[in-house]
């Protein structure tokens, strides 16, 4: 079996999907887990990008159906998490409006991230290697601080934290371990980026979100494709079992092998 075939099998990506059937399957998946966990609903951080927008649409449909079926209110809490000022925060709110989210919260991570960075830099100084926290290091602090705030809300509100990880991120390891510091459930994990876009079109994600370049929002100007040097079209085609250019294939497989520790269970003895 080729490495490409192994990756596709492991990540569970289909070469072709029926978007409406995938939406139904993933909504049912969310509903079943909420029921089993005895929780009151779902929390989704809405970044203003397509992945979190699709996840938000699935979550809202799931909790609306649970409320109707059980007679007990189940909610989807949409959380907005800018670092100080976020230039595209309007896209996050547009997603909430599109899916009629009535439960919303904004938790600005700016002060918390900057304080953590200062404490780390103080440690560097004590170690005799004074320097600033690296751009990538601070980016990861942003991601993990967002998760701390999400779990603080989720714990007291009895909600599950929903992740936006999908196969096109899993293959590159392009997330901090366990999806920016762990999540409870990932309804997009067997979809590639192209397929996430297919669901977005059916769900009614705002056009401004559909038109954006994918980014994790870790620093100004950061884009996934620019950082990795791999186009999502190439990434998605590879996961659909198609042939792609030799250079792109080599980069993708090298990235997959290099980031295996991010996909594997935490080792122990």
N, C-alpha and C positions, 0 to 999 in steps of 0.2 A: 504494500500500500504506500502511495506517495505521501510526503509530508502534507501536501495540500489536502488530500483525502482524509488524513488523520485529523487535521485541524477542523475541517468541515464537520466530520462526524462528532468530534468532541464538543464543538460549540452548538451543534444541532441546527445549523442553518439549512433551510430549504432553497433549492435553486429558483423556485417560483412560488409566490404566495397569493392567496385570495385575501385581500386586505380586510374585507368585512368578516370573513371567517376568523381571521387572526384577532380581530378586535373582540369578537364574541368569546373566543377561547381565553383571551387574556383578562377580560372583565370577569369571567367565571372563575378564573384562577385567583384573582384578587378577592372576590366575594367569599370563596371557599376558605381562604386563609384567614380572613377577618372573622368568619364564623368560628373556625377552629381555635383561634387565639383568644376569643372572648373580648376582643378590643372594640372600640367605638368608632373606628374608621381609619383613615389613612392620612399621612402627612407627606406632601410632596414639595420640595424646594423648586421654585420656578425661576430659572435663570434668565429666561428670555430667549433660549435656544430651542431647537426643534425637539430634542430628546425629552426634555422636561415638559414641554408643551404636550407631546403625545402621552406621556405618563400621566399628566394632569387630567387629560381627557378621559383616559381609561379609569382613573381613580374616581372621578366624579360620576361616571356612568355606574361604576360598581357600587358606590355608597348610596346613590339615588335608588338603585334597584333594591339594595338591602333594606333601606328605609321603607320602601313600598311593600316589600315582602314580609317584613317582620313587625311593622308597626312601631318600631323603635328607631329613633333618629341615629343615623350613621353619617359621619361628616368626612369631607375631604378638606383638610386645612392646607391652603396654599401659602408658602412661606417665601418671602422676598429677602435676599441677603446681600445687599450691596456692600462693597468695600468703600467706605466714605461715600463719594458720589458715583453712581453708575450711569453712564451716558445713555444706555439703552434700557433703563429700568421701565420705561413706558411699554416695552415689548412684554415684560413680565406681567404687568397689569393688564395688557391687552389679552393675554392668554386667560387670565382669571375672568375677565369680562366675557370672553368668547364661550367659556364653559360654565358661566354663571356661578362662580364660586362665591358663596356668601360668607365663608369663613376664611379670613386672610390675616396674615401677620407680617410685619417687616422687622427683621433683626439685623441691624447694621453691624458688621463685623470689624469696622475700621479701628476703633480704639483697642479692642481685644487683640487683634493681630499685631498692631504696632507695639503694644506692651509686651507681647510674647517675643517679638523680634528684639526689643531692647534687652530683655532678660537673657536671651541667647547670646547676644553680642557682649553682654557683661560677662557671661561664662567664657567666651572666647578670650576676653581680656585677661581673666584670671588664669586661663590656661597658657598664657604667654603668646597667644596668636591673635592679637586684636584685629578684627575685621568686621565688615558688615555681613549680615546674613545674605546668602546668595539669592539671586532672583528666583531661581527654581525652588530653593528652600523656603522662601517666603510665600511663594505660590502654594506650596503644599500646606503651609500653616493656614493659609486662607481656606483651603479645602477642608481641612480637619476642624478648624474653628466653626465653620458652617455646620459640620456634623454635630459638634458638641451642642450648639444651639438648637438644632433640630431635635436631638434626643432629649434635651431639657424640656422642650415643649411637649414632645410625644409622651414622655413618662407621666407627666402630670395630667395630660388629657386622654391617656389610655389609647394612644394611636400607634399604628405601625409606620415606620419610616420607609418610604418607597425610594428605591434607587433607579437611576436611569441608565445603568450599564447595558450595553448591547454588544453583539458579537464583533462589530467593527472596532470597538474599543478593546475588547478582550484579546483579540489577536495581536494587538500592538502593545498591550499592557499599559495603555494610555489612561491610567487612573491611579491614584494613590491606593495602596493595597486594600483590597476588599471594598472598592468603590468609595474612595475618599474617606476611609475610616470606618467602614462597616455600615450596612443597611439591613433592613429586615426582609425585604422582598424585592425582586427585580423582574418586572413584567415584560421587559424588552430583551431579555438576555439572549434569545435565539434568533433575533433579527439582525440583519446588517443595516448599514446606514441608509442604503437605498430603500429598503423595506420599511424602515421607520418613516421615511418620507412618504411612502405609499399610504401608511396608516394616517399620517398627518393630513393628507389631502381628503381622506374620507371623513375624518373626525371634525374637520373645519378649523384647523390651526390657522391663525391670522397670517395673511400674506407677508407682512413685514418680518415675521419669524421664519417663514419658508425661504425667504430671499437672503438670509444672513449666512455669512461664512461660519462654519462650525468652530467654536472656541470653548476652552474650559474657563476662560476669564481669569487666568492666573496672573497676567500682567498686561499692560496696555499694548495693543497690537498683536497679541498672541493669537495664533490660529493653529488648529490641529494639523492641517495639511502642511503649513509652513514649517512647523516644528519637526514633523516626522519626514517630510520630503516624499510623502506618499498621498496621492489623491484618493478621496473616498470612493470615487468611481472605480479606481483600480482595486481598492480594498474590497468593495462590495462584489465586483466581478470575480475576484479570487475566491471569495466565500461562496459564490454561486457555482463554483467548479469550472469557471471559464479560464481560458488562457489569457494571460496578460503579458506585458513586456518583461523581458528577462531582468532588466535593472529593477523594476518595481517589485517583481516577484522575489528577487534576492533580498531587497531591503525589508520586505514584509516578513519573510521567513526568518531573517536574521533578528529582526525586532521581536518576533514571537519567541524564538529560542532564548534570547537575552532576558526576556521578562517572565520566564516560566514561574519564578518564585511568587509573582503576583497572582497567578491563577491557582496555585497549589494550596492545599490546606496547610495551616501553620504546623511546622514540624515539631515533634516532641519525642521524648524518650522516657 
